[in-house]
Amino acid sequence: MDDSREDRRMMVTESIGKVFGIIMVVLYFILGTTFIFYTPERIPEQYAKPFGLLLYAYGFFRAYKYYRKYFSR
């Protein structure tokens, strides 16, 4: 009885991790696009575009790690 509860808890935890990972990857791409194409007024453009590219690069890195963790078995 305890093993099935433990397995179920692990499945729920892994599912939450998968959803959170996808949300974070999408969020980094959206933020990167925002900083590259729609620079906020408070941030100088010379800093916003490199920061947007950095967010894109980190988004790709997170997507790669997510893919390796959940889909390359």
PyMOL commands that place a pseudoatom at each C-alpha (Angstrom):
pseudoatom trace, name=CA, resn=MET, resi=1, chain=A, elem=C, hetatm=0, pos=[0.000, 0.000, 0.000]
pseudoatom trace, name=CA, resn=ASP, resi=2, chain=A, elem=C, hetatm=0, pos=[2.797, 2.440, 0.843]
pseudoatom trace, name=CA, resn=ASP, resi=3, chain=A, elem=C, hetatm=0, pos=[4.668, 1.658, -2.370]
pseudoatom trace, name=CA, resn=SER, resi=4, chain=A, elem=C, hetatm=0, pos=[1.720, 2.611, -4.568]
pseudoatom trace, name=CA, resn=ARG, resi=5, chain=A, elem=C, hetatm=0, pos=[1.276, 5.867, -2.648]
pseudoatom trace, name=CA, resn=GLU, resi=6, chain=A, elem=C, hetatm=0, pos=[4.971, 6.625, -3.008]
pseudoatom trace, name=CA, resn=ASP, resi=7, chain=A, elem=C, hetatm=0, pos=[4.859, 5.850, -6.747]
pseudoatom trace, name=CA, resn=ARG, resi=8, chain=A, elem=C, hetatm=0, pos=[1.810, 8.041, -7.220]
pseudoatom trace, name=CA, resn=ARG, resi=9, chain=A, elem=C, hetatm=0, pos=[3.466, 10.897, -5.341]
pseudoatom trace, name=CA, resn=MET, resi=10, chain=A, elem=C, hetatm=0, pos=[6.557, 10.589, -7.556]
pseudoatom trace, name=CA, resn=MET, resi=11, chain=A, elem=C, hetatm=0, pos=[4.400, 10.629, -10.707]
pseudoatom trace, name=CA, resn=VAL, resi=12, chain=A, elem=C, hetatm=0, pos=[2.598, 13.777, -9.554]
pseudoatom trace, name=CA, resn=THR, resi=13, chain=A, elem=C, hetatm=0, pos=[5.889, 15.460, -8.664]
pseudoatom trace, name=CA, resn=GLU, resi=14, chain=A, elem=C, hetatm=0, pos=[7.387, 14.568, -12.048]
pseudoatom trace, name=CA, resn=SER, resi=15, chain=A, elem=C, hetatm=0, pos=[4.287, 15.853, -13.868]
pseudoatom trace, name=CA, resn=ILE, resi=16, chain=A, elem=C, hetatm=0, pos=[4.493, 19.170, -12.031]
pseudoatom trace, name=CA, resn=GLY, resi=17, chain=A, elem=C, hetatm=0, pos=[8.183, 19.385, -12.936]
pseudoatom trace, name=CA, resn=LYS, resi=18, chain=A, elem=C, hetatm=0, pos=[7.410, 18.782, -16.614]
pseudoatom trace, name=CA, resn=VAL, resi=19, chain=A, elem=C, hetatm=0, pos=[4.736, 21.477, -16.733]
pseudoatom trace, name=CA, resn=PHE, resi=20, chain=A, elem=C, hetatm=0, pos=[6.927, 23.959, -14.860]
pseudoatom trace, name=CA, resn=GLY, resi=21, chain=A, elem=C, hetatm=0, pos=[9.834, 23.256, -17.227]
pseudoatom trace, name=CA, resn=ILE, resi=22, chain=A, elem=C, hetatm=0, pos=[7.711, 23.939, -20.299]
pseudoatom trace, name=CA, resn=ILE, resi=23, chain=A, elem=C, hetatm=0, pos=[6.306, 27.130, -18.785]
pseudoatom trace, name=CA, resn=MET, resi=24, chain=A, elem=C, hetatm=0, pos=[9.778, 28.425, -17.966]
pseudoatom trace, name=CA, resn=VAL, resi=25, chain=A, elem=C, hetatm=0, pos=[11.138, 27.718, -21.459]
pseudoatom trace, name=CA, resn=VAL, resi=26, chain=A, elem=C, hetatm=0, pos=[8.202, 29.554, -23.056]
pseudoatom trace, name=CA, resn=LEU, resi=27, chain=A, elem=C, hetatm=0, pos=[8.565, 32.415, -20.580]
pseudoatom trace, name=CA, resn=TYR, resi=28, chain=A, elem=C, hetatm=0, pos=[12.265, 32.905, -21.420]
pseudoatom trace, name=CA, resn=PHE, resi=29, chain=A, elem=C, hetatm=0, pos=[11.463, 33.044, -25.143]
pseudoatom trace, name=CA, resn=ILE, resi=30, chain=A, elem=C, hetatm=0, pos=[8.626, 35.526, -24.606]
pseudoatom trace, name=CA, resn=LEU, resi=31, chain=A, elem=C, hetatm=0, pos=[10.785, 37.750, -22.402]
pseudoatom trace, name=CA, resn=GLY, resi=32, chain=A, elem=C, hetatm=0, pos=[13.668, 37.555, -24.877]
pseudoatom trace, name=CA, resn=THR, resi=33, chain=A, elem=C, hetatm=0, pos=[11.386, 38.566, -27.730]
pseudoatom trace, name=CA, resn=THR, resi=34, chain=A, elem=C, hetatm=0, pos=[9.995, 41.409, -25.661]
pseudoatom trace, name=CA, resn=PHE, resi=35, chain=A, elem=C, hetatm=0, pos=[13.427, 42.810, -24.866]
pseudoatom trace, name=CA, resn=ILE, resi=36, chain=A, elem=C, hetatm=0, pos=[14.652, 42.477, -28.450]
pseudoatom trace, name=CA, resn=PHE, resi=37, chain=A, elem=C, hetatm=0, pos=[11.681, 43.951, -30.307]
pseudoatom trace, name=CA, resn=TYR, resi=38, chain=A, elem=C, hetatm=0, pos=[9.772, 46.012, -27.730]
pseudoatom trace, name=CA, resn=THR, resi=39, chain=A, elem=C, hetatm=0, pos=[12.345, 47.691, -25.544]
pseudoatom trace, name=CA, resn=PRO, resi=40, chain=A, elem=C, hetatm=0, pos=[10.887, 49.051, -22.286]
pseudoatom trace, name=CA, resn=GLU, resi=41, chain=A, elem=C, hetatm=0, pos=[11.382, 52.803, -21.940]
pseudoatom trace, name=CA, resn=ARG, resi=42, chain=A, elem=C, hetatm=0, pos=[13.307, 52.541, -18.672]
pseudoatom trace, name=CA, resn=ILE, resi=43, chain=A, elem=C, hetatm=0, pos=[16.009, 50.315, -20.169]
pseudoatom trace, name=CA, resn=PRO, resi=44, chain=A, elem=C, hetatm=0, pos=[18.442, 51.720, -22.760]
pseudoatom trace, name=CA, resn=GLU, resi=45, chain=A, elem=C, hetatm=0, pos=[18.281, 49.894, -26.099]
pseudoatom trace, name=CA, resn=GLN, resi=46, chain=A, elem=C, hetatm=0, pos=[22.007, 49.168, -25.990]
pseudoatom trace, name=CA, resn=TYR, resi=47, chain=A, elem=C, hetatm=0, pos=[21.391, 46.959, -22.941]
pseudoatom trace, name=CA, resn=ALA, resi=48, chain=A, elem=C, hetatm=0, pos=[17.957, 45.596, -23.811]
pseudoatom trace, name=CA, resn=LYS, resi=49, chain=A, elem=C, hetatm=0, pos=[18.899, 43.799, -27.033]
pseudoatom trace, name=CA, resn=PRO, resi=50, chain=A, elem=C, hetatm=0, pos=[21.901, 41.883, -25.582]
pseudoatom trace, name=CA, resn=PHE, resi=51, chain=A, elem=C, hetatm=0, pos=[19.790, 41.004, -22.542]
pseudoatom trace, name=CA, resn=GLY, resi=52, chain=A, elem=C, hetatm=0, pos=[17.057, 39.707, -24.848]
pseudoatom trace, name=CA, resn=LEU, resi=53, chain=A, elem=C, hetatm=0, pos=[19.608, 37.579, -26.705]
pseudoatom trace, name=CA, resn=LEU, resi=54, chain=A, elem=C, hetatm=0, pos=[20.884, 36.280, -23.386]
pseudoatom trace, name=CA, resn=LEU, resi=55, chain=A, elem=C, hetatm=0, pos=[17.339, 35.292, -22.404]
pseudoatom trace, name=CA, resn=TYR, resi=56, chain=A, elem=C, hetatm=0, pos=[16.941, 33.505, -25.756]
pseudoatom trace, name=CA, resn=ALA, resi=57, chain=A, elem=C, hetatm=0, pos=[20.202, 31.636, -25.243]
pseudoatom trace, name=CA, resn=TYR, resi=58, chain=A, elem=C, hetatm=0, pos=[19.180, 30.604, -21.738]
pseudoatom trace, name=CA, resn=GLY, resi=59, chain=A, elem=C, hetatm=0, pos=[15.778, 29.542, -23.073]
pseudoatom trace, name=CA, resn=PHE, resi=60, chain=A, elem=C, hetatm=0, pos=[17.490, 27.265, -25.607]
pseudoatom trace, name=CA, resn=PHE, resi=61, chain=A, elem=C, hetatm=0, pos=[19.714, 25.886, -22.856]
pseudoatom trace, name=CA, resn=ARG, resi=62, chain=A, elem=C, hetatm=0, pos=[16.700, 25.140, -20.648]
pseudoatom trace, name=CA, resn=ALA, resi=63, chain=A, elem=C, hetatm=0, pos=[14.840, 23.570, -23.592]
pseudoatom trace, name=CA, resn=TYR, resi=64, chain=A, elem=C, hetatm=0, pos=[17.843, 21.339, -24.332]
pseudoatom trace, name=CA, resn=LYS, resi=65, chain=A, elem=C, hetatm=0, pos=[18.116, 20.248, -20.692]
pseudoatom trace, name=CA, resn=TYR, resi=66, chain=A, elem=C, hetatm=0, pos=[14.361, 19.599, -20.588]
pseudoatom trace, name=CA, resn=TYR, resi=67, chain=A, elem=C, hetatm=0, pos=[14.528, 17.526, -23.763]
pseudoatom trace, name=CA, resn=ARG, resi=68, chain=A, elem=C, hetatm=0, pos=[17.472, 15.492, -22.480]
pseudoatom trace, name=CA, resn=LYS, resi=69, chain=A, elem=C, hetatm=0, pos=[15.774, 14.854, -19.141]
pseudoatom trace, name=CA, resn=TYR, resi=70, chain=A, elem=C, hetatm=0, pos=[12.321, 13.813, -20.342]
pseudoatom trace, name=CA, resn=PHE, resi=71, chain=A, elem=C, hetatm=0, pos=[12.553, 12.716, -23.973]
pseudoatom trace, name=CA, resn=SER, resi=72, chain=A, elem=C, hetatm=0, pos=[15.921, 11.082, -24.627]
pseudoatom trace, name=CA, resn=ARG, resi=73, chain=A, elem=C, hetatm=0, pos=[15.399, 7.853, -22.740]
for i in range(1, 73): cmd.bond("trace and resi %d" % i, "trace and resi %d" % (i + 1))
show_as sticks, trace
zoom trace
